[in-house]
Amino acid sequence: MKAKMNKRVIVSILVVVLIGVISGGVYAYQSKVEHDKQVKLESDKNYHKLETSANEAVELAYNSRKNIDSENATKSIEKLKNSDQKALKDKMGKLDKLLSEIYSTKVAVEKVDSSKTEADLLNAQKAIDSLKDEYQVKDKSIFQENLNDIKNAIADKKARAKEEAKIKAEQEAKALEQASGLNQNNVFDYIKKFLVMRGYNPDDYILNNPIGNGPQAPTETRASDTPSSFDVKYQEKDGTGAGMFRVTRTSDGQVQVVKYVGSSFDTDGMEYVSLP
């Protein structure tokens, strides 16, 4: 009887010990799981910070356009998992392309500002037109405004050059007229004075339009194009004769009037004439 009781006691003790061991094991396992969970959570938090930092670095690079910020963004991206790097690397690649296009356009506009040539003007406009991304809108507007100013400056310069050339031509023509005393507008005056000098009444003559041996509007052409002589046909009002006056600017700057009767030279019809 006593032996049976001892056996029961021993069994009870063993059960208690076993329960204790099992409970301890369960507790240890639960503690490890909780610890691992906390470690994972902490690791996830740190990685999230890395992701946030990388995204912020990329955004800063876009906003500042500085090389140092682009380099820092690249370093931040490289700290991420390979699977998380692609999207950000693609964004940085796009930024490089957009900035390269902006820089090339800037160089093109600066070149035409210096050269003022038509070819560089066309190249600059083509470069501006190629800026189509929303990121480049402000740059495109500034470049176009600058190019328009350059175009206006070139147009103004051409207009001034044209006006200066016209004024110069008019001055040359005027100077030649003053030197020679002969032009399409006063050729009749020379003929009339010639007639008076030879004893004729200018009112007895009907004079036709002068025909020059050069352009018919010498006051609107270069001095080198001004006619050196004019032929003016005439008729006498009483119908007794017809012929031609030839008014010539000689090489020494004088004006000579020669009268022709019919097709023959009038021996009494040559005189050097000057106007007051």
ROPA-740553 format. One record per atom (N, C-alpha, C): x, y, z; residue number from 0. Coordinates in steps of 0.02 Angstrom, whole numbers. Example, Ala and Ser with C-alpha at 12.3 -4.5 7.8 and 13.67 -1.06 7.14 Angstrom:
BEGIN
u	v	w	i
660	-284	390	0
615	-225	390	0
660	-165	390	0
642	-112	354	1
684	-53	357	1
645	2	394	1
***
This chain:
BEGIN
u	v	w	i
41	-60	0	0
0	0	0	0
43	62	0	0
93	60	43	1
139	116	48	1
178	125	-16	1
196	73	-50	2
235	75	-112	2
194	107	-168	2
130	91	-168	3
86	120	-219	3
82	195	-210	3
78	218	-149	4
73	290	-137	4
136	325	-159	4
192	297	-147	5
257	327	-168	5
260	333	-244	5
234	281	-274	6
235	282	-348	6
192	339	-375	6
135	349	-344	7
90	403	-366	7
122	471	-355	7
157	477	-301	8
191	541	-286	8
243	555	-338	8
281	503	-355	9
334	512	-405	9
304	532	-472	9
251	500	-490	10
218	516	-554	10
193	587	-554	10
164	609	-499	11
138	678	-493	11
194	728	-500	11
249	711	-468	12
307	757	-473	12
332	762	-544	12
336	705	-576	13
360	704	-646	13
313	744	-692	13
249	738	-679	14
200	776	-719	14
209	850	-710	14
218	869	-645	15
228	941	-631	15
290	966	-665	15
345	928	-660	16
408	947	-692	16
399	954	-767	16
365	905	-796	17
355	905	-869	17
314	966	-890	17
264	981	-851	18
222	1040	-868	18
264	1103	-864	18
307	1105	-813	19
350	1164	-806	19
398	1172	-864	19
426	1115	-885	20
473	1118	-942	20
437	1142	-1005	20
378	1112	-1015	21
341	1130	-1076	21
321	1204	-1073	21
298	1227	-1016	22
278	1297	-1009	22
337	1344	-1021	22
394	1324	-995	23
454	1365	-1005	23
474	1368	-1078	23
467	1311	-1111	24
484	1310	-1183	24
438	1353	-1224	24
375	1348	-1206	25
325	1389	-1242	25
339	1463	-1231	25
355	1481	-1171	26
369	1551	-1155	26
430	1576	-1193	26
481	1533	-1195	27
543	1552	-1230	27
530	1562	-1304	27
490	1518	-1331	28
474	1523	-1402	28
435	1587	-1417	28
386	1599	-1374	29
346	1660	-1383	29
389	1723	-1376	29
436	1721	-1331	30
481	1779	-1322	30
523	1790	-1385	30
548	1734	-1413	31
590	1739	-1473	31
549	1767	-1532	31
487	1742	-1539	32
443	1765	-1593	32
430	1840	-1586	32
417	1861	-1525	33
404	1932	-1512	33
466	1974	-1527	33
524	1947	-1509	34
587	1983	-1522	34
600	1989	-1597	34
591	1933	-1632	35
601	1934	-1704	35
552	1983	-1738	35
492	1984	-1710	36
442	2030	-1739	36
463	2102	-1730	36
490	2118	-1670	37
512	2185	-1657	37
572	2204	-1701	37
617	2156	-1710	38
675	2169	-1754	38
653	2183	-1825	38
605	2143	-1849	39
580	2153	-1917	39
546	2221	-1925	39
506	2238	-1874	40
473	2303	-1876	40
524	2360	-1878	40
575	2354	-1838	41
627	2405	-1837	41
663	2409	-1904	41
676	2350	-1932	42
709	2347	-1997	42
666	2379	-2052	42
601	2364	-2050	43
555	2393	-2098	43
552	2468	-2092	43
553	2493	-2030	44
552	2565	-2020	44
614	2598	-2050	44
671	2567	-2038	45
734	2594	-2065	45
734	2593	-2141	45
708	2540	-2171	46
706	2535	-2244	46
658	2586	-2273	46
602	2597	-2238	47
554	2647	-2261	47
587	2716	-2261	47
630	2728	-2211	48
666	2791	-2210	48
713	2797	-2270	48
744	2742	-2288	49
788	2742	-2346	49
748	2758	-2410	49
689	2728	-2416	50
647	2740	-2474	50
625	2814	-2477	50
605	2839	-2419	51
583	2909	-2416	51
641	2955	-2433	51
699	2941	-2406	52
758	2982	-2420	52
776	2981	-2494	52
771	2923	-2525	53
787	2918	-2597	53
738	2957	-2639	53
675	2952	-2623	54
623	2990	-2661	54
632	3065	-2652	54
647	3086	-2591	55
658	3157	-2579	55
721	3182	-2615	55
772	3140	-2618	56
834	3159	-2652	56
821	3168	-2727	56
781	3124	-2756	57
764	3130	-2827	57
724	3193	-2840	57
676	3208	-2796	58
636	3268	-2803	58
679	3331	-2799	58
727	3331	-2753	59
772	3387	-2746	59
815	3397	-2809	59
837	3341	-2837	60
877	3345	-2899	60
837	3377	-2955	60
773	3359	-2960	61
729	3388	-3011	61
720	3463	-3000	61
713	3483	-2937	62
699	3553	-2922	62
760	3597	-2928	62
817	3572	-2904	63
878	3614	-2902	63
918	3613	-2967	63
916	3555	-3002	64
954	3545	-3063	64
1030	3549	-3052	64
1051	3538	-2990	65
1123	3541	-2974	65
1154	3471	-2980	65
1216	3470	-3003	66
1251	3405	-3011	66
1258	3369	-2945	66
1274	3407	-2892	67
1285	3376	-2827	67
1222	3342	-2802	67
1164	3372	-2815	68
1101	3342	-2793	68
1085	3279	-2834	68
1103	3280	-2898	69
1093	3220	-2939	69
1137	3163	-2915	69
1199	3180	-2896	70
1245	3129	-2871	70
1220	3100	-2805	70
1195	3142	-2761	71
1168	3118	-2697	71
1107	3075	-2707	71
1065	3093	-2755	72
1005	3053	-2770	72
1025	2984	-2794	72
1075	2981	-2836	73
1099	2916	-2861	73
1125	2872	-2804	73
1162	2902	-2758	74
1188	2865	-2701	74
1132	2839	-2657	74
1081	2880	-2647	75
1023	2859	-2606	75
986	2801	-2638	75
979	2803	-2702	76
944	2750	-2738	76
982	2684	-2732	76
1048	2687	-2734	77
1088	2626	-2731	77
1084	2590	-2664	77
1057	2624	-2613	78
1049	2593	-2546	78
987	2549	-2543	78
944	2554	-2593	79
881	2517	-2593	79
890	2448	-2624	79
839	2406	-2614	80
839	2341	-2646	80
838	2350	-2722	80
868	2304	-2757	81
871	2308	-2830	81
802	2317	-2861	81
753	2283	-2831	82
686	2286	-2858	82
654	2355	-2850	82
679	2393	-2801	83
651	2460	-2788	83
691	2516	-2822	83
746	2498	-2854	84
789	2549	-2884	84
767	2571	-2954	84
736	2525	-2992	85
724	2538	-3063	85
683	2601	-3076	85
627	2609	-3041	86
584	2667	-3054	86
620	2733	-3042	86
658	2736	-2987	87
694	2797	-2971	87
752	2810	-3019	87
785	2755	-3039	88
840	2763	-3087	88
813	2787	-3155	88
753	2763	-3173	89
722	2786	-3235	89
706	2861	-3231	89
683	2884	-3173	90
668	2955	-3164	90
731	2997	-3170	90
786	2972	-3141	91
849	3009	-3146	91
875	3009	-3218	91
865	2954	-3253	92
885	2952	-3324	92
846	3002	-3365	92
782	3008	-3351	93
740	3056	-3386	93
762	3127	-3370	93
780	3140	-3307	94
804	3206	-3288	94
867	3225	-3326	94
913	3178	-3332	95
975	3191	-3370	95
959	3210	-3442	95
911	3175	-3473	96
892	3188	-3542	96
860	3257	-3549	96
814	3274	-3503	97
780	3338	-3506	97
828	3396	-3497	97
874	3389	-3449	98
923	3442	-3436	98
971	3449	-3494	98
988	3394	-3526	99
1032	3397	-3584	99
1000	3435	-3641	99
935	3423	-3652	100
898	3459	-3704	100
894	3534	-3689	100
882	3550	-3626	101
878	3620	-3605	101
946	3654	-3616	101
999	3621	-3597	102
1066	3651	-3605	102
1083	3661	-3680	102
1067	3611	-3721	103
1081	3617	-3793	103
1042	3676	-3824	103
981	3685	-3801	104
941	3741	-3827	104
970	3807	-3804	104
993	3810	-3743	105
1024	3871	-3716	105
1085	3890	-3758	105
1126	3841	-3774	106
1186	3852	-3815	106
1166	3877	-3885	106
1113	3849	-3914	107
1090	3868	-3981	107
1066	3940	-3982	107
1029	3961	-3931	108
1004	4030	-3927	108
1062	4079	-3917	108
1110	4061	-3875	109
1168	4104	-3864	109
1209	4111	-3928	109
1213	4057	-3967	110
1251	4060	-4030	110
1221	4107	-4080	110
1155	4105	-4088	111
1123	4149	-4137	111
1125	4221	-4113	111
1126	4232	-4047	112
1132	4299	-4020	112
1199	4329	-4039	112
1249	4285	-4046	113
1316	4308	-4064	113
1325	4314	-4139	113
1302	4264	-4176	114
1315	4262	-4249	114
1265	4303	-4289	114
1201	4303	-4268	115
1146	4338	-4304	115
1135	4308	-4374	115
1155	4245	-4385	116
1147	4215	-4451	116
1080	4180	-4457	116
1055	4173	-4519	117
991	4141	-4531	117
994	4067	-4512	117
1050	4034	-4527	118
1057	3962	-4512	118
1053	3950	-4437	118
1089	3990	-4397	119
1088	3982	-4325	119
1020	3999	-4296	119
986	4047	-4328	120
918	4065	-4307	120
870	4006	-4315	120
875	3972	-4371	121
832	3914	-4384	121
848	3857	-4336	121
913	3846	-4323	122
933	3792	-4278	122
908	3806	-4207	122
912	3868	-4185	123
888	3886	-4118	123
813	3875	-4112	123
776	3895	-4164	124
703	3886	-4162	124
685	3812	-4161	124
722	3772	-4198	125
711	3700	-4200	125
724	3669	-4131	125
776	3692	-4098	126
792	3667	-4031	126
737	3685	-3981	126
712	3746	-3986	127
658	3767	-3941	127
595	3725	-3952	127
579	3714	-4015	128
519	3675	-4032	128
524	3603	-4007	128
584	3578	-3996	129
593	3509	-3974	129
581	3501	-3899	129
576	3555	-3862	130
563	3551	-3790	130
488	3541	-3780	130
467	3480	-3767	131
396	3464	-3764	131
373	3436	-3697	131
420	3424	-3652	132
400	3396	-3587	132
375	3452	-3541	132
328	3435	-3497	133
300	3484	-3451	133
355	3515	-3407	133
407	3476	-3392	134
462	3500	-3351	134
500	3557	-3386	134
495	3561	-3452	135
533	3610	-3491	135
491	3671	-3512	135
429	3675	-3490	136
384	3728	-3513	136
411	3797	-3499	136
433	3809	-3438	137
459	3875	-3419	137
522	3892	-3459	137
566	3843	-3465	138
628	3855	-3504	138
611	3872	-3576	138
564	3835	-3604	139
545	3847	-3674	139
518	3917	-3684	139
477	3940	-3637	140
448	4007	-3642	140
503	4061	-3639	140
551	4052	-3594	141
606	4100	-3588	141
649	4100	-3651	141
666	4041	-3675	142
706	4036	-3736	142
672	4069	-3796	142
606	4057	-3803	143
569	4085	-3859	143
566	4161	-3855	143
558	4187	-3795	144
556	4259	-3786	144
623	4290	-3805	144
677	4258	-3783	145
744	4282	-3800	145
756	4280	-3875	145
734	4224	-3907	146
744	4218	-3978	146
703	4269	-4017	146
643	4283	-3993	147
602	4334	-4026	147
635	4403	-4022	147
666	4418	-3965	148
703	4481	-3959	148
761	4484	-4008	148
795	4427	-4017	149
851	4424	-4064	149
825	4433	-4135	149
769	4400	-4152	150
739	4407	-4218	150
722	4480	-4232	150
692	4513	-4184	151
673	4583	-4193	151
735	4627	-4202	151
787	4611	-4165	152
849	4650	-4171	152
880	4641	-4241	152
877	4579	-4266	153
904	4565	-4333	153
863	4602	-4386	153
796	4599	-4378	154
752	4634	-4426	154
763	4709	-4425	154
771	4737	-4365	155
784	4809	-4359	155
850	4827	-4392	155
900	4785	-4382	156
966	4798	-4412	156
962	4797	-4489	156
924	4748	-4515	157
916	4744	-4588	157
879	4805	-4614	157
827	4826	-4577	158
788	4884	-4598	158
831	4947	-4598	158
872	4954	-4545	159
916	5012	-4542	159
967	5011	-4599	159
994	4952	-4613	160
1044	4946	-4667	160
1012	4965	-4734	160
950	4942	-4744	161
914	4957	-4806	161
902	5032	-4812	161
881	5062	-4757	162
867	5134	-4758	162
931	5174	-4768	162
985	5152	-4736	163
1049	5185	-4744	163
1074	5180	-4816	163
1063	5121	-4847	164
1083	5113	-4917	164
1043	5158	-4963	164
978	5165	-4947	165
935	5208	-4988	165
957	5281	-4981	165
970	5302	-4919	166
993	5371	-4907	166
1059	5384	-4942	166
1104	5335	-4938	167
1169	5343	-4970	167
1162	5350	-5046	167
1118	5308	-5075	168
1107	5312	-5147	168
1078	5379	-5167	168
1031	5403	-5126	169
1001	5469	-5141	169
1052	5524	-5135	169
1096	5518	-5085	170
1148	5569	-5076	170
1197	5568	-5134	170
1215	5507	-5157	171
1260	5501	-5214	171
1229	5531	-5277	171
1164	5515	-5287	172
1130	5541	-5345	172
1125	5617	-5342	172
1110	5643	-5283	173
1105	5715	-5275	173
1171	5749	-5286	173
1225	5717	-5259	174
1291	5745	-5268	174
1310	5747	-5341	174
1292	5694	-5378	175
1308	5692	-5449	175
1268	5744	-5487	175
1206	5752	-5468	176
1164	5803	-5501	176
1193	5873	-5490	176
1215	5884	-5427	177
1243	5950	-5413	177
1308	5961	-5451	177
1347	5907	-5458	178
1410	5914	-5495	178
1398	5924	-5569	178
1349	5889	-5596	179
1339	5893	-5668	179
1288	5946	-5687	179
1242	5961	-5641	180
1189	6008	-5657	180
1138	5980	-5705	180
1135	5913	-5714	181
1089	5883	-5762	181
1051	5825	-5732	181
985	5827	-5739	182
944	5770	-5721	182
879	5774	-5760	182
838	5724	-5754	183
778	5719	-5794	183
729	5776	-5778	183
733	5802	-5718	184
686	5854	-5698	184
704	5923	-5725	184
767	5935	-5742	185
785	6002	-5765	185
811	6005	-5837	185
806	5948	-5873	186
832	5948	-5941	186
796	5999	-5985	186
731	6010	-5974	187
694	6061	-6013	187
721	6130	-5999	187
742	6142	-5936	188
769	6208	-5918	188
833	6223	-5957	188
875	6171	-5967	189
935	6181	-6006	189
919	6197	-6079	189
869	6161	-6106	190
850	6172	-6176	190
822	6243	-6185	190
779	6263	-6139	191
749	6329	-6144	191
802	6384	-6138	191
850	6375	-6093	192
902	6425	-6087	192
946	6425	-6150	192
957	6365	-6178	193
995	6361	-6240	193
960	6400	-6295	193
894	6392	-6301	194
857	6427	-6353	194
862	6503	-6344	194
857	6525	-6282	195
864	6596	-6268	195
934	6620	-6288	195
984	6580	-6270	196
1054	6598	-6286	196
1065	6602	-6362	196
1028	6561	-6400	197
1037	6560	-6473	197
988	6608	-6508	197
948	6645	-6468	198
904	6694	-6498	198
836	6667	-6518	198
817	6609	-6491	199
751	6580	-6506	199
703	6591	-6448	199
639	6589	-6464	200
587	6594	-6412	200
567	6524	-6390	200
579	6505	-6327	201
563	6438	-6303	201
490	6420	-6311	201
446	6471	-6311	202
375	6457	-6317	202
355	6434	-6387	202
401	6441	-6435	203
386	6419	-6503	203
400	6345	-6513	203
422	6310	-6461	204
442	6240	-6467	204
398	6196	-6422	204
379	6140	-6452	205
344	6088	-6413	205
394	6032	-6399	205
408	6020	-6334	206
459	5972	-6315	206
427	5906	-6291	206
452	5851	-6317	207
427	5786	-6296	207
464	5763	-6233	207
441	5707	-6204	208
473	5681	-6144	208
546	5663	-6158	208
590	5678	-6112	209
661	5662	-6123	209
674	5587	-6120	209
720	5564	-6162	210
740	5494	-6163	210
814	5491	-6145	210
830	5462	-6087	211
899	5458	-6066	211
932	5394	-6089	211
998	5395	-6090	212
1033	5334	-6109	212
1047	5290	-6048	212
1010	5302	-5994	213
1013	5261	-5933	213
944	5260	-5903	213
937	5244	-5838	214
872	5243	-5806	214
835	5309	-5812	214
769	5306	-5815	215
730	5366	-5826	215
713	5404	-5761	215
733	5377	-5705	216
721	5412	-5642	216
786	5417	-5603	216
833	5457	-5626	217
900	5459	-5597	217
901	5479	-5524	217
853	5517	-5502	218
854	5538	-5432	218
837	5481	-5385	218
815	5423	-5412	219
797	5366	-5370	219
844	5307	-5381	219
900	5319	-5415	220
947	5265	-5430	220
1016	5284	-5405	220
1061	5236	-5407	221
1130	5250	-5388	221
1160	5301	-5436	221
1208	5338	-5411	222
1239	5390	-5452	222
1270	5361	-5515	222
1297	5301	-5510	223
1329	5270	-5567	223
1280	5252	-5622	223
1214	5250	-5604	224
1163	5233	-5654	224
1131	5294	-5686	224
1150	5353	-5665	225
1118	5413	-5691	225
1137	5424	-5764	225
1090	5439	-5809	226
1105	5450	-5880	226
1154	5507	-5889	226
1200	5499	-5936	227
1247	5553	-5950	227
1220	5600	-6004	227
1165	5580	-6037	228
1135	5625	-6087	228
1060	5609	-6095	228
1023	5658	-6120	229
952	5651	-6134	229
938	5674	-6205	229
896	5638	-6241	230
873	5658	-6307	230
801	5682	-6300	230
787	5742	-6325	231
721	5771	-6321	231
698	5792	-6390	231
648	5759	-6417	232
622	5778	-6482	232
579	5841	-6477	232
579	5880	-6531	233
540	5942	-6529	233
503	5952	-6595	233
453	5994	-6590	234
418	6019	-6650	234
408	6095	-6642	234
417	6131	-6697	235
402	6202	-6694	235
327	6212	-6703	235
299	6256	-6662	236
227	6264	-6661	236
198	6286	-6729	236
239	6323	-6768	237
213	6345	-6833	237
221	6291	-6887	237
246	6233	-6866	238
252	6177	-6912	238
310	6183	-6961	238
354	6230	-6951	239
409	6240	-6999	239
468	6192	-6989	239
469	6159	-6933	240
527	6115	-6922	240
516	6067	-6864	240
557	6016	-6864	241
556	5966	-6810	241
626	5938	-6803	241
642	5914	-6747	242
710	5887	-6737	242
718	5861	-6667	242
779	5870	-6641	243
795	5841	-6576	243
848	5883	-6541	243
842	5888	-6477	244
895	5917	-6436	244
929	5860	-6399	244
995	5862	-6398	245
1033	5814	-6358	245
1069	5853	-6302	245
1050	5837	-6240	246
1080	5871	-6182	246
1127	5821	-6149	246
1191	5840	-6144	247
1243	5792	-6122	247
1283	5820	-6064	247
1297	5776	-6017	248
1344	5793	-5963	248
1412	5770	-5986	248
1458	5816	-5993	249
1525	5799	-6017	249
1569	5773	-5961	249
1626	5745	-5979	250
1670	5715	-5929	250
1697	5766	-5879	250
1699	5828	-5898	251
1723	5879	-5852	251
1667	5912	-5812	251
1606	5882	-5815	252
1552	5906	-5774	252
1509	5960	-5804	252
1524	5982	-5866	253
1483	6033	-5898	253
1422	6002	-5932	253
1373	6045	-5949	254
1314	6022	-5984	254
1313	6054	-6054	254
1311	6011	-6104	255
1312	6034	-6173	255
1245	6020	-6206	255
1218	6069	-6242	256
1156	6061	-6279	256
1171	6065	-6353	256
1148	6014	-6390	257
1158	6012	-6463	257
1089	6007	-6496	257
1080	6048	-6548	258
1015	6048	-6584	258
1023	6013	-6650	258
975	5968	-6664	259
973	5934	-6728	259
909	5955	-6763	259
916	5971	-6828	260
857	5986	-6870	260
846	5925	-6913	260
787	5893	-6903	261
777	5828	-6936	261
827	5780	-6906	261
869	5751	-6949	262
920	5706	-6925	262
990	5736	-6932	262
992	5800	-6952	263
1056	5833	-6965	263
1075	5879	-6908	263
1139	5884	-6896	264
1165	5928	-6845	264
1159	6001	-6867	264
1131	6042	-6823	265
1125	6114	-6837	265
1191	6147	-6820	265
1226	6173	-6871	266
1293	6201	-6861	266
1292	6259	-6812	266
1236	6290	-6804	267
1231	6346	-6757	267
1196	6324	-6693	267
1194	6259	-6683	268
1154	6233	-6628	268
1192	6195	-6576	268
1247	6221	-6549	269
1284	6188	-6495	269
1305	6241	-6445	269
1296	6226	-6382	270
1313	6275	-6330	270
1322	6240	-6263	270
1369	6264	-6222	271
1375	6242	-6153	271
1330	6287	-6111	271
1288	6254	-6072	272
1237	6291	-6034	272
1243	6276	-5960	272
1234	6327	-5921	273
1232	6318	-5847	273
1171	6353	-5820	273
1143	6324	-5768	274
1085	6354	-5736	274
1106	6390	-5672	274
1069	6441	-5654	275
1087	6478	-5593	275
1077	6436	-5531	275
***
